[in-house]
Amino acid sequence: MSGPKTLFGIETSRVVSWLILLATASFLLTLRAESMGEESVYALMSYEMHMGGKWLTPVMYGQPYWRPPLFNWLITALSDGIGWSHMLLAARLVTLLATLGTAALAYWIARLHDMPRADARLAALIFLSFTYTLFWYGWISYSDALFGLFVVLAIAAGLSALATRRHAWLALVVLALAGGFLTKALTVYVFYGLAMLVAVTRGRHWRFALRWPSLAWHALALLLPLLWFTLLGRHNPQQGGMIGDIMHRALREQGARSYLLGVAGFAVDLFKMLLPMSAVLAAAAVLDIRGRRRWPALLDDPSATLLGMVALNTLPYLLAPTHNVRYVYPLSALLAVLMARIAARSEALRRGAIVGAGLFIALKVAMSAWWFPMYQHRWRDFGHVARDILRQTHGRALYIDDVTFAGVAVAARIVELHPGRVPLQAPRGGDKGYLIAYGPQPGWPTLVHRYRFGNTPLVLLCNLASCAAPATQRP
């Protein structure tokens, strides 16, 4: 009997566990970084909801937003605990917990497919080391990680119901679908429905799936959005916004050449999203001279089921004219299980997966310690700009009309510097004071200060007679 598998003289299962801990630590290192992209939006909206007491509809600059509010509720709960001066940190903690929860669900799904514990841990590691998880959606405060958690939770609970033939698991499915819908989009139902269609068809579970308890639980899940929209009332923007978003993306006109280029770009972005494991598998396919005989054997029946779930859920995004790989990010946990299952059939692939994950995690740690602080100090010092604006406005009325990443990030930093202040609002006709904007605005004649974040400008304007006006440029 062969001994335990080792890598550099250490048991591979122990290496995998250590790398999972290191990946978790790498997320912690970036939690206090300056705002990335437009991630301050959710923190800022949560603050406005909290101050205005409007809990059913997110609000930004005083205007209702069409996304549902679950992410905002969780940010509010954490911010109330650790203080609103750390609201961006609270938002990122929600994302981080969702990411770690999704890694645990990848482990669960792997175990449901009869994978040993060591291989199931490898699935969790592969998910945590994916480019989009490790460097972007796994820690920044976008809603994608939380939405992905609920998508994968619904699928995992549905698979558990099929595996155990217990309808009680479907109660968790209902909660997960409700969570996904209240986080971001109605497409949580599509992800779950298509995945279960593949699982039920390949496993011949139709008799279980069509029994009345299963139908009743799923009918309840479908009823929840209708109940939510009824609760909101006729004039709330969420119903029209959520349905309109899907229709706009699906029906947008696009030429054949543009469509084909979009599909090609989607494939390239998917490869990048799944690095380093996509590169490991691609290299194995190229270097293995016996690939034509070996690779079909690697796709056993459970692997084919997982591949079918991913492929069927990816198809709508390939058919639609908007090809953004971000929309299939919730499938990355299923892909991690599939890739771990393939890697487990070959010791060389297993070692390649572990080494690739380790290299990417080490790169993330190095970037967290050096590149992030340098980049943000030079081009994303939103805190300095927020303090400068507060100094120049001298407590006078301050408004905002800037929805770029720079404007939102500065507005959020102003709140964090003075939690409890009235949220910044968009100006109305006749308002007097100072205005944060992305450029000159009618009715605000005086340029007090000009800032720049890379190629993105931000200006402080004034329409008071007492405005001191030399226009200055902050590098």
C-alpha atoms as one frame of an Amber mdcrd trajectory, in Angstrom:
protein
   0.000   0.000   0.000   1.425   3.389  -0.978   1.974   6.017   1.694   0.346
   9.435   1.914   0.871  11.789  -1.026   3.503  14.461  -0.368   4.580  17.769
  -1.902   8.080  19.054  -1.077   8.205  16.400   1.643   4.926  17.535   3.271
   1.614  15.715   3.066  -0.443  17.357   0.325  -3.573  17.446   2.501  -1.668
  19.486   5.084  -0.301  21.827   2.386  -3.853  22.399   1.127  -5.080  23.264
   4.636  -2.214  25.712   5.182  -2.863  27.389   1.832  -6.548  27.819   2.693
  -5.494  29.591   5.888  -2.997  31.726   3.959  -5.655  32.675   1.396  -7.935
  33.744   4.258  -5.112  35.810   5.737  -4.528  37.469   2.349  -8.131  38.706
   2.371  -7.644  40.162   5.833  -4.596  42.096   4.614  -6.676  44.021   2.063
  -9.688  44.858   4.221  -8.347  48.315   5.165  -7.292  49.303   1.644  -8.814
  52.379   0.009 -11.973  51.967  -2.054 -11.542  49.868  -5.202 -13.740  50.483
  -8.233 -17.239  51.524  -7.227 -17.396  49.417  -4.084 -18.190  52.371  -1.785
 -21.673  52.519  -3.330 -23.197  49.879  -1.045 -21.615  51.286   2.107 -22.804
  54.788   1.224 -26.335  53.597   0.431 -26.441  51.648   3.688 -25.575  54.798
   5.608 -28.316  56.778   3.865 -30.841  54.007   4.607 -29.713  53.941   8.224
 -29.969  57.702   8.687 -33.262  58.025   6.813 -34.925  54.928   8.278 -35.850
  53.636   4.804 -35.211  49.920   5.116 -36.972  48.463   2.086 -35.417  50.564
  -0.670 -31.711  51.481  -0.959 -31.135  55.208  -1.391 -28.163  57.028  -2.901
 -27.826  60.835  -2.851 -31.468  60.925  -1.785 -32.671  58.964  -4.825 -34.107
  55.409  -4.635 -31.994  52.619  -6.112 -33.533  49.629  -7.885 -31.473  46.843
  -6.308 -32.958  44.988  -3.291 -31.575  45.715   0.199 -30.250  42.510   1.849
 -26.592  43.420   1.324 -27.330  46.847   2.810 -29.044  45.282   5.839 -25.994
  43.160   6.595 -23.646  46.139   6.174 -25.846  48.164   8.522 -25.865  45.421
  11.164 -22.056  45.199  11.136 -21.556  48.975  10.965 -23.806  49.434  13.991
 -21.507  47.015  15.809 -18.063  48.280  14.801 -19.017  51.911  14.120 -19.968
  53.799  10.980 -16.459  55.216  10.804 -15.586  51.712   9.521 -18.541  51.174
   7.186 -16.416  50.174   4.172 -14.642  47.639   6.377 -18.054  46.317   7.466
 -19.125  45.941   3.828 -15.940  44.055   3.017 -16.394  41.780   6.014 -19.802
  40.771   4.635 -18.127  39.925   1.320 -15.291  38.032   2.994 -17.673  35.942
   5.104 -19.722  35.182   1.988 -16.566  34.094   0.158 -15.451  31.790   2.960
 -18.998  30.435   3.169 -18.937  29.673  -0.554 -15.616  27.850  -0.144 -17.270
  25.736   2.569 -20.161  25.039   0.187 -17.680  23.913  -2.488 -16.386  21.426
   0.102 -19.977  20.311   0.811 -20.830  19.822  -2.864 -17.617  17.860  -3.349
 -18.557  15.562  -0.482 -22.028  15.133  -1.988 -20.251  13.810  -5.078 -18.420
  11.205  -2.964 -15.069  12.971  -3.032 -12.715  12.199  -0.099 -12.199  14.963
   2.445  -8.723  15.750   1.108 -10.077  16.262  -2.422 -13.016  18.291  -1.107
 -10.549  20.601   0.669  -8.710  20.913  -2.632 -11.974  22.137  -4.209 -12.247
  24.826  -1.522  -8.634  25.864  -2.128  -9.116  26.052  -5.895 -12.136  28.320
  -5.422 -10.241  30.631  -3.049  -7.289  30.843  -5.451  -9.303  31.769  -8.553
  -8.224  35.163  -9.871 -11.595  36.837  -9.463 -12.074  35.407  -5.981  -8.594
  36.110  -4.651  -7.916  39.523  -6.180 -11.373  41.049  -6.635 -14.849  39.723
  -5.815 -13.683  37.699  -2.835 -13.101  40.774  -0.682 -14.332  44.032  -2.270
 -17.811  45.167  -1.291 -19.691  44.324  -4.469 -22.808  42.182  -4.139 -21.411
  39.377  -6.326 -19.883  37.339  -3.492 -23.047  37.387  -1.374 -25.217  36.636
  -4.403 -22.890  33.766  -5.342 -23.132  32.375  -1.810 -26.917  32.114  -2.057
 -26.778  30.625  -5.573 -24.377  27.897  -4.463 -26.275  27.344  -1.191 -29.513
  26.770  -3.120 -27.795  24.297  -5.457 -26.041  22.483  -2.581 -29.294  22.167
  -0.630 -31.105  20.952  -3.747 -28.425  18.326  -4.371 -28.680  17.232  -0.734
 -32.444  16.832  -1.139 -31.880  14.604  -4.173 -29.110  12.605  -2.484 -31.034
  11.941   0.733 -34.557  12.041  -0.745 -35.576  14.350   2.093 -37.827  17.268
   1.226 -36.768  19.106   4.393 -33.659  20.311   2.519 -35.951  22.284   0.212
 -36.741  24.678   3.057 -33.087  25.724   2.882 -33.451  26.043  -0.887 -36.343
  28.483  -0.385 -34.306  30.575   2.059 -31.282  30.607  -0.255 -33.356  31.651
  -3.269 -34.978  34.403  -1.224 -31.523  35.540  -0.083 -30.184  35.657  -3.638
 -33.208  37.558  -4.889 -33.034  40.078  -2.034 -29.299  40.511  -2.612 -29.165
  41.219  -6.315 -31.276  39.617  -9.021 -34.021  37.256 -10.106 -31.407  35.197
 -11.958 -30.781  33.217  -8.761 -33.849  31.210  -9.810 -32.341  30.574 -13.243
 -29.028  29.356 -11.813 -30.792  27.007  -9.423 -33.416  25.808 -11.889 -30.977
  24.936 -14.675 -28.571  23.222 -12.266 -31.373  21.118 -10.801 -32.658  20.279
 -14.289 -29.294  18.706 -15.090 -29.027  16.926 -11.721 -32.572  15.563 -11.839
 -32.274  14.432 -15.459 -28.906  12.726 -15.153 -29.750  11.145 -11.791 -33.280
  10.146 -12.837 -34.793  11.918  -9.831 -38.001  12.990 -11.592 -40.252  10.955
  -9.326 -38.858  12.701  -6.238 -38.805  16.114  -7.896 -42.448  15.931  -8.984
 -43.908  14.816  -5.671 -46.232  17.341  -4.040 -43.874  18.406  -1.173 -41.189
  19.327  -3.720 -43.669  21.193  -5.896 -45.078  23.010  -2.844 -41.659  24.191
  -1.628 -40.691  25.433  -5.082 -44.043  27.166  -5.531 -43.373  29.004  -2.266
 -39.942  30.034  -3.534 -41.474  31.451  -6.708 -44.129  33.281  -4.710 -41.640
  35.216  -2.563 -40.673  37.853  -5.190 -44.358  38.573  -5.805 -44.915  39.033
  -2.078 -41.887  41.331  -1.855 -43.002  43.520  -4.759 -46.480  43.723  -3.233
 -44.958  44.836   0.072 -43.001  47.582  -1.679 -46.039  49.046  -3.390 -46.789
  50.107  -6.932 -44.343  52.996  -7.344 -41.202  51.350  -5.979 -38.448  51.082
  -8.644 -37.250  47.569  -7.744 -39.734  45.500  -9.733 -39.323  47.453 -12.953
 -35.581  47.789 -12.445 -34.892  44.087 -11.815 -37.063  42.843 -14.674 -35.981
  45.661 -16.984 -32.318  44.905 -16.365 -32.773  41.331 -17.602 -34.827  42.381
 -20.622 -32.394  45.137 -21.586 -29.434  42.772 -21.614 -31.307  40.006 -23.428
 -32.912  42.129 -26.152 -30.186  44.636 -26.945 -29.389  44.638 -30.646 -25.893
  43.683 -31.740 -24.251  42.941 -35.085 -22.854  39.514 -35.943 -19.216  40.619
 -35.836 -19.661  42.365 -32.509 -21.479  39.314 -31.146 -18.716  36.891 -32.176
 -16.042  39.167 -30.744 -18.064  39.332 -27.529 -18.228  35.538 -27.297 -14.480
  35.270 -27.905 -13.828  37.904 -25.253 -16.109  36.044 -22.847 -14.081  32.856
 -23.337 -10.814  34.703 -22.715 -12.227  36.396 -19.604 -13.519  33.056 -18.324
 -10.039  31.584 -18.705  -8.609  34.538 -16.763 -11.295  34.261 -14.086 -10.359
  30.623 -13.460  -6.586  31.116 -13.288  -4.392  29.472 -12.107  -6.342  26.215
 -12.455  -7.418  26.919 -16.036  -3.745  27.256 -16.991  -2.851  24.051 -15.125
  -5.489  22.064 -16.993  -4.600  23.679 -20.322  -0.920  22.886 -19.831  -1.756
  19.293 -18.895  -3.870  18.893 -22.029  -1.065  20.238 -24.246   1.791  18.339
 -22.614   0.054  14.986 -22.217   0.764  13.117 -25.441  -1.813  10.523 -24.401
  -4.476  13.155 -23.819  -6.968  11.709 -26.261  -7.192   8.521 -24.243  -6.775
   9.868 -20.740  -8.978  12.976 -20.637 -12.304  11.257 -21.374 -11.594   8.957
 -18.426 -11.121  11.969 -16.174 -14.690  13.106 -16.894 -16.554  10.481 -14.903
 -20.320  10.604 -14.356 -20.358  13.099 -11.416 -17.896  15.319 -13.290 -20.136
  15.254 -16.358 -23.089  16.296 -14.194 -21.145  19.253 -12.782 -19.974  20.213
 -16.257 -23.570  20.052 -17.496 -24.727  22.363 -14.683 -22.077  24.919 -15.558
 -22.526  24.657 -19.321 -26.319  25.023 -19.247 -26.088  28.006 -16.891 -23.437
  29.649 -19.074 -25.445  29.255 -22.281 -27.871  32.170 -21.634 -24.941  34.559
 -21.197 -23.368  33.344 -24.436 -26.639  33.841 -26.299 -27.265  37.306 -24.864
 -25.510  40.241 -26.548 -23.967  41.374 -23.233 -21.011  39.054 -22.627 -19.694
  39.920 -19.178 -18.028  37.036 -17.386 -18.923  38.680 -14.077 -22.448  37.323
 -14.440 -21.262  33.699 -14.247 -19.040  34.268 -11.213 -21.564  32.352  -9.025
 -20.673  29.231 -11.032 -17.014  29.380  -9.996 -17.616  27.209  -6.905 -19.094
  24.446  -9.086 -16.141  24.806 -11.456 -13.770  24.491  -8.503 -15.389  21.175
  -7.533 -15.210  19.958 -11.134 -11.558  20.954 -11.451 -10.675  19.349  -8.114
 -12.385  16.149  -9.194 -10.375  16.086 -12.419  -7.136  16.941 -10.604  -7.705
  14.185  -8.056  -7.563  11.572 -10.824  -3.957  12.481 -11.650  -1.180  13.058
  -9.145   0.582  15.438 -11.538  -2.589  17.526 -11.887  -3.127  17.496  -8.131
   0.390  18.804  -7.568  -0.037  21.377 -10.320  -3.275  22.614  -8.762  -1.686
  22.999  -5.334   1.454  24.699  -6.646  -0.571  27.038  -8.870  -2.851  28.002
  -5.990   0.130  28.552  -3.724   1.845  30.840  -6.235  -1.274  32.973  -6.706
  -1.884  33.247  -2.975   1.764  34.228  -2.409   1.375  36.891  -5.119  -1.741
  38.224  -3.394   0.090  38.464  -0.066   2.997  40.305  -1.713   0.647  42.726
  -3.490  -1.253  43.361  -0.257   1.982  44.259   1.515   3.507  46.431  -1.212
   1.568  47.184  -4.404  -1.846  48.059  -2.926  -0.487  50.629  -0.436   1.783
  52.230  -3.050  -0.912  52.377  -5.741  -3.537  53.800  -3.444  -1.279  56.369
  -1.800  -0.360  57.713  -5.223  -3.651  57.502  -7.148  -6.480  56.672  -4.733
  -5.964  58.777  -1.607  -9.675  59.439  -1.086  -9.238  60.104   2.625  -6.867
  63.011   1.988  -9.290  64.554  -0.525 -12.238  64.123   1.862 -10.325  65.895
   4.650  -9.320  68.668   2.254 -12.928  69.207   1.148 -14.127  69.382   4.749
 -11.396  71.909   5.492 -12.276  74.110   2.521 -16.046  74.076   3.076 -15.809
  75.207   6.721 -18.986  73.387   7.749 -21.116  75.059   5.062 -23.782  73.138
   3.142 -22.160  70.446   0.987 -23.839  68.627  -1.922 -22.724  66.014  -4.432
 -23.509  65.316  -8.076 -20.865  62.713  -8.937 -21.583  58.996  -9.345 -18.117
  58.068 -10.613 -15.946  55.839  -8.445 -14.060  58.919  -7.239 -17.113  60.879
  -6.169 -18.705  57.931  -4.375 -15.452  57.017  -2.618 -14.870  60.585  -1.398
 -18.475  60.848  -0.199 -18.059  57.612   1.755 -14.801  58.821   3.316 -16.511
  62.065   4.394 -19.116  59.973   6.223 -16.428  57.839   7.851 -14.586  60.964
   9.024 -17.775  62.391  10.546 -20.252  59.562  11.198 -23.657  60.907  12.187
 -23.623  63.834   9.756 -26.476  64.275   7.306 -25.802  62.187   4.166 -24.668
  64.131   1.117 -27.523  64.813  -1.283 -27.824  65.864  -4.910 -28.530  69.608
  -5.158 -31.930  71.006  -6.037 -32.673  74.314  -7.696 -31.848  77.180  -5.368
 -29.514  75.256  -3.043 -26.506  77.264  -1.891 -23.156  76.013  -0.685 -20.475
  73.723  -2.077 -20.804  70.936  -4.648 -18.664  67.869  -5.316 -18.915  67.084
  -9.033 -16.981  65.465 -11.865 -16.831  68.740 -13.818 -18.324  72.256 -14.173
 -22.048  72.488 -13.375 -24.600  75.196 -14.285 -25.391  77.432 -11.329 -22.087
  76.695  -9.558 -19.726  79.301 -11.012 -16.752  79.159  -8.671 -14.133  76.443
  -8.985 -12.666  76.130  -5.509 -10.427  73.113  -6.024  -9.659  70.511  -8.686
  -8.578  66.953  -7.873  -7.614  64.084 -10.133  -7.516  60.316  -9.626  -5.617
  58.975 -12.604  -7.720  60.015 -15.586 -10.822  60.697 -13.482 -11.350  64.319
 -12.388 -13.255  65.581  -9.366 -13.952  69.239  -8.602 -15.228  71.244  -5.656
 -17.567  74.025  -6.792 -19.295  76.852  -4.937 -22.174  79.279  -5.580 -21.807
  81.440  -2.469 -20.833  85.092  -2.757 -18.161  84.528  -0.137 -16.398  81.693
  -2.001 -12.679  82.186  -2.177 -11.906  81.173  -5.647  -8.392  80.513  -6.863
  -8.629  77.250  -8.768  -5.972  74.859  -7.614  -4.833  71.502  -8.836  -4.046
  68.628  -6.539  -1.665  66.131  -8.164
